């Protein structure tokens, strides 16, 4: 019985580890495709464990900056420690705030990144999160959304005059890249 429990734990840990690795690979591919580097301003609306956030920060040069949104104080502290350890405090900052009411000015960011938008509950809140992302995105900026399905967001983006919308599959994720230009 103990052997079965150990095997189940190892399998579950392996699946979770693989999923996190896949997520990181997805964002590395997105970052490379978009050539995110230099002195751009990025908003990461779903920081997660902070690894992708830190990797993006390393690609920036001052005055470039990545701002990350975190959900709770514990996550904020963990990401702040990563920022300190990886020596990117001049390019990375986290903020504990609500994704449906961002404390940023209109059109402030060149890139806005949203991971796993389908996990925002209730579903109607997904639209509000997307509206806030659009509000803070520069007129010539790029919005990147990952989700298991992204087509439901196309209509809202078209309403906001995004006319360059591309969807592709990377790993197990659908990735939507949208630009207004």
SVG drawing of the C-alpha trace seen along z (x, -y; Angstrom):
<svg xmlns="http://www.w3.org/2000/svg" viewBox="-20 -58 42 60">
<polyline fill="none" stroke="black" stroke-width="0.4" points="0.0,0.0 2.8,-2.5 4.6,-1.7 1.4,-2.5 1.1,-5.8 4.7,-6.7 4.3,-5.9 1.1,-8.1 3.0,-10.9 5.9,-10.6 3.6,-10.6 1.6,-13.6 4.9,-15.5 6.2,-14.6 3.0,-15.9 3.0,-19.1 6.7,-19.6 6.2,-18.9 3.3,-21.4 5.5,-24.2 8.3,-23.4 5.8,-23.5 4.5,-26.9 8.1,-28.3 8.8,-26.9 5.7,-28.5 6.7,-32.0 10.3,-31.6 9.0,-30.8 6.6,-33.8 9.4,-36.1 11.7,-35.0 9.0,-35.3 8.1,-38.8 11.7,-39.9 10.8,-41.3 14.0,-43.1 15.5,-46.5 13.8,-49.4 10.1,-48.3 7.5,-48.5 5.8,-45.2 2.9,-44.3 2.6,-40.7 -0.9,-40.3 -0.3,-36.7 3.2,-36.3 2.8,-32.8 6.0,-31.4 8.0,-34.3 10.4,-32.4 9.1,-33.7 8.8,-37.2 12.4,-37.2 13.6,-35.8 11.8,-38.7 13.3,-41.2 16.8,-39.9 16.1,-40.7 15.4,-44.3 17.7,-47.3 17.0,-50.4 14.7,-52.3 12.8,-49.2 10.7,-47.6 8.4,-44.7 5.6,-45.2 4.1,-42.0 0.7,-41.6 0.5,-39.2 -2.6,-38.0 -1.4,-37.9 1.3,-39.1 3.0,-35.7 3.4,-35.6 4.6,-39.3 7.3,-38.4 8.5,-35.4 8.7,-37.3 10.5,-40.2 13.1,-37.7 13.6,-36.4 14.0,-39.9 16.7,-40.5 18.4,-37.2 18.5,-37.6 19.6,-41.3 16.9,-42.8 15.4,-45.3 16.3,-48.1 14.0,-46.4 11.4,-44.5 8.7,-45.4 5.7,-43.6 2.4,-45.0 -0.3,-43.4 -3.5,-44.6 -6.7,-43.5 -6.5,-42.7 -10.0,-44.2 -8.9,-47.7 -5.3,-48.3 -3.6,-51.3 -1.8,-52.3 -2.3,-55.1 -3.9,-54.5 -1.6,-53.3 1.4,-52.8 2.7,-49.4 4.2,-48.2 3.3,-44.6 0.6,-43.2 0.8,-39.4 -2.0,-37.3 -1.4,-33.6 -4.3,-31.2 -7.1,-33.7 -9.6,-30.9 -8.8,-30.3 -10.2,-33.7 -13.5,-33.1 -16.3,-33.9 -16.1,-33.8 -17.6,-37.3 -14.6,-38.7 -12.4,-37.5 -13.9,-40.3 -13.2,-42.9 -9.5,-41.7 -9.2,-41.9 -10.7,-45.5 -8.1,-46.6 -5.3,-45.0 -6.5,-46.9 -6.8,-50.2 -3.2,-50.1 -1.8,-48.9 -0.1,-51.4 -2.0,-52.1 0.8,-50.3 1.3,-47.7 1.0,-44.0 -1.4,-41.9 -0.4,-38.3 -3.0,-35.8 -2.4,-32.1 -5.3,-29.9 -6.7,-26.5 -9.0,-28.3 -8.6,-31.9 -11.2,-32.3 -13.8,-33.7 -11.6,-36.8 -11.4,-37.6 -14.7,-39.5 -13.8,-41.8 -10.4,-42.5 -11.9,-43.3 -14.4,-45.6 -11.4,-47.5 -9.9,-47.8 -7.3,-45.1 -6.9,-44.1 -3.8,-42.0 -4.8,-38.9 -2.9,-35.7 -3.5,-32.4 -1.1,-29.5 -0.5,-26.4 2.7,-26.3 3.0,-23.2 -0.3,-22.5 -1.4,-26.2 -3.1,-28.3 -1.4,-31.7 -3.2,-34.8 -1.0,-37.7 -3.0,-40.9 -1.9,-44.3 -3.9,-47.4 -1.6,-48.6"/>
</svg>
